Amino acid sequence: MSPDIQANLEIPDIWFDFLARFLPGVSFVTMVWFVFLKKPAPTGLEAILGVIFAGYVAGLITSPPASRIARIIESRAGKLPKGEEDRVKFIRRVQAKLSYSSRQTLLIGKMHAEVVFFVQLAIFSLLLIVVELYKGISFYPIIAVTIILLPIFFLEAYEVASRRFERARGEYEALTLDDAPRKR
């Protein structure tokens, strides 16, 4: 990749779109396509692009509530350093101190996209359950698997949020050590 392109590429934005909107949205649309509409796999470029576009739009629609839920999960994950009160603000301060273009900051941002990804999957799972209950349960395995996966998605979201916080805390401690006066 050209250094000019690489320097201007906003990786967290790409990761967020891919992980938190595209993947869960396309998974949901594909599930609806095959299980509920009982249609064969789309053929032709237009049909495939239609499924991709519909999935991305579905991800865009559910992204705001998923982001709110992800922030709630993130606000409860990990142990704060002494003197800190808000986990989300703490992570933002660490990212600002690292510089927003550093590799560490990009990884911390990507991990937020992963948290939203799992919350999106949980929201889409709930939607599948509601649709299946509304139309009268016709495919019990989907309901059973979805009910089993629902808490797993939330647990995974919490796990990634905890790792995100721990990474930020580790960076904070490294920055604190770098700022400390050195003995000669």
N, C-alpha and C positions, 0 to 999 in steps of 0.2 A: 504494500500500500504506500502511496506517495506520502512523504512527510507532511506536505501541505494539507492533504486530505485528513491524515491521521491527527494532526494538530487541531483541526476544526471539528472533528467528529465528536458529537456529544453522546458518549456511550451510555450514560444512565438513561437518557431519553429513549434510546433504541432498546435497551434492555427492558425498560418499563413498558413500552409499547408491545414488545414481543412477549414478555413473560406475563404481564398483568392484563393485557387486553387481547392480543392475538391468539395465543395458545388456549386459554380457557374459553374464549368466544367461539373459536373454530371447533373445539372439542364439543361444546354445547350444541352448536348448529349441526354438527355431524351426528351426534347422538339423536337429536330430534329427527333428522333426515332418515336415519336407518331404523330407529326403534319405533318412533311414533307415526311418522308418515309412511314407513315401510316402503321406501323408494329404493331402487337400485342405485349403485354408486354413480355419481354424476359423470357424464362423459363429455368430452369436448372442453375446450379452453374456457368458453363463456360460462358453462355450468360450474366448473371448478373455481373460476374467479368469483362467481356469484356466491358460492359457499364461503370462500375466503373473506369476501367483502362483508357478507352477512355476519360472519363470526367476529370480524373486527368491530362492526357496529354494535353487536351484542356486548362485546367486551367494553366498548366505550360507554354504553348505557349503564352497565353495572359497575363500572370503575369508581365513580364517586362514592357510592355507599360502601364498596369494598375498601376504598382508601380510608374512609372514616373508621370502619371496623378495624382495619390494620393499625391505625394510629392508637386505638384503644388497646389493642393487644400489645403494641410496642410500648405503650405507657406503663405496662405492668411487667415487662420482661427485664430481667437482670437487676443487679444490685448497684445502686448509685454510689459514686464516690462521696466522701464526706463533704458536706456543704452544698451538695446539689439537690434540687427538689423535683425537677421535671426531666424525665428520660429523653423525650423527643427534642426538647430545647438543648439538652446536654449534647446529644448526637449532632445537632446542627452547629453548635459552637465548636465541637471537635472538627467537623468537616471544614468550617470556615478557617480554623487555625491551621489545618493541614494544607489548605488551598483547594478550591473546588475542582481543580483539574488533576490532582494527585491520584496515583493508583489506589491508595488506601481509601480516599473519599469516593472514588468510582465504585470500589467494591462495597462500601457501606451503602451507597445509593442503590446498587444492584440488589443487595439483600432486602431492601425495602420493597423492590419490585417482586421479589420472591414471596415476601409475606402477603402482598396484595394478590399474587397469583393463587396462593392456597385459599385465601378468603374468597376470591372469585370462583374457584372450583366449588367451595362450600355453597355459595349463593346459587350457582347453577344447579347444584345437586338438590337444593331446596326447591328450586323451580321445577325440576324434573319430577320430584315427589308430588308437588302440588298439581302439576298437569296430569300425572298418572292417577292421582286420587280423584281429580275432577272428572276425568273421562271414564272412571271405573277401572280398577286395577286389572290390566289385561296381560301384564308381563311381570310376574312376581320376581323373577331373578333381578331385574333392573331395580326394583324397589328395595329388595334385600341388600344388594351391593351398595346402592346409594345410601341407605341408612347406615350401613357399616362404614362407608367412606366419609360421611359427613363429620363425625368427631375427629377422624384421622386428619382431615384437611385443617381443622382448627388447631389440633395439636401440632401439626407441622408448621403452621403459621406462627404459633407461639415459640416453637423450637428455633426457627430461623430468626425471629425477632430477638430471642435471647442471644443467639450467636452474633447477631448484628450489634447488639448492645455491648457484648463482651469485646468484640473487635474494636468498637469505638472507645471503650474503656481502656483497652490495651494501648491504643494510639494516644489517648489522653495521658496515660502514665508515662509513655515514652516521651511525649512532648514536655511533660512536667520535669522529667529527668534532664532533658536537653536544656530547659530553661534554668535549671538549678545552677547556682554558682559552683565552679569547680575548684577543688583544693589543688594547690601547686606544691 
